[in-house]
């Protein structure tokens, strides 16, 4: 699995990314997390045509599978995001998804001792957008589907 030069895999980064993936603090009202739409038993996808966001707002797209996402060269359906680390900014700031601001999220996470300690261990820095985006990317790059029939076909 390729990792970006400034975000090589470590267990500490993976653990921080996993914690953040399941934490609803990313949503403005604390109601949804990444895992709300990217469901593990559905290959980290959603079975809805349009994945709902905060306050059950209608989404603008289906949450695609995250299996093998680290191998993709571009992100979002239209390929408009050049790096996986930057992709997280889109749903976080999208009004019909998380409706939040990354700087405010970093401030909220920075007030929590568990996130402070994990950020220091993983990146030797305070919780900030750099840490948040890279930890999430590290965790999601580990979602490899393995040897399913689909994998055998491709």
N, C-alpha and C positions, 0 to 999 in steps of 0.2 A: 504494500500500500504506500503510495507516495505521500509524504508529508512536506509542507512548505518549509523552506530553509529556516525561517524564524519561528517555527512551531513544530519542532521534532517531538516524537512521542515520548512521554514519560508516564508512569503510573499515576503520579500526582496530578498531572494535567488531565488525564483521562477521568480520574475520580472527581475533579472539580467540574469538568464538562458534563459528566453524568448527573451530578447533583443539580447543576443549573438546568439541565434538560427537563428534569422532573419538577422543578420548583416554579410555582405559579407567580412568583414575584416579577417575572418579565411582563406580565399583563398589567395594564393600568389599574384594574380593579382587583387583581389577585385571584382571578377566577379560572384562568387557564394556563397551562404550561405547554411546552413543545410536545410533550407526550399526550396531551389532550387530543391532538389530531394525528400525530405520528405514533400510532398504537403498536406496541411490540408484537402482539399476536396477529397483526395484519401486515407484517413485514415493515413495520414502522411507517405505515400508510394510514389512510382514512377510507372508509367505505361510503362516504357521502360525496355527492357531486360537487358541492361547495362546502368546504369546511367552515363551521361557524366560529366566530371570534368572540371577543368580550361582549358582555350583555347580549349574547346570542345573536350578534349582528351577522347578517349574511356575508359569507366570504366571497371572494372573487375568483377562487380557484380551489381545486381539490388538493389536499395534502398528499403529494406523491410519496412513494416508498423511499426510504432513506438507505435501504440495503445497497451496498456498493457505491454509495454516493461519492465517496472519495476518489473514485476513478473518473468521474465526470469532468470534462474540461471547462464547462460553463454551467451556470446555475440559473434557475427559474426557467419556465417554459420557453421564453424568448431568448434565453442565453445572455441576458443583460448584465449579469454580475460576474466579473472576471475571476474572483477568488472565492473559495469556500469560506474563508474567514470573514469576508465582507457580506456574504449572503444573509447572515443572521440579522443584519440591520433592516432588511426589507420587511419581514413579518413583524418585527418588534415595533417599527414605526408606522406600519400600515393601519389606518383608522379602523378598518373592519377586521383586523386580526388582534394584535396585542395593544395597539393604540397607545404606545408608551414612547419614552425618549431614552436613548442609551445612556446619556449622561446622568439622568435621574436614577436609572437602574443601578448604575455604578455607585452612585451616592448611597442608595438604599442598601446594596450588598456590602458596601464598605463599612456600614454601621454594625454589621453582624460579625461577631467574633469568629464563627465557623468559616465564613467566606474570607475574612482577613487572613486567617491562618493558612487556609488552603491556597490562596493566591500567593502568599509569601513562599510557601513550599514549592508550588508549581512554577512560578515565574520570577521569584525574588523581587516582587514589587507589590504595590497596593492594588486593590481592586479598581480597575478602570476598563474602558471599552476594549483596549488591547487584550487584557486578560480574559474578559467575558467572551469575546468573539473567538479567540484562539482555543480556549478550553472547550467550548461547544464544538468547534471543528474537530478537535482531537477525539472527543467522544464519538461523534458521528462517523468519523472515518473508520472507527472500529466495527461498525455495523456491516459486517460482511456476510453475505448469504450462504456461502459455502458451496455445497454440491447438490443443489436442487435440480430438478429437471430443466428449469429455466437456465440455470448456469451451464448445464451440459450442452444445451442448444447453442448458446453463445460462446 
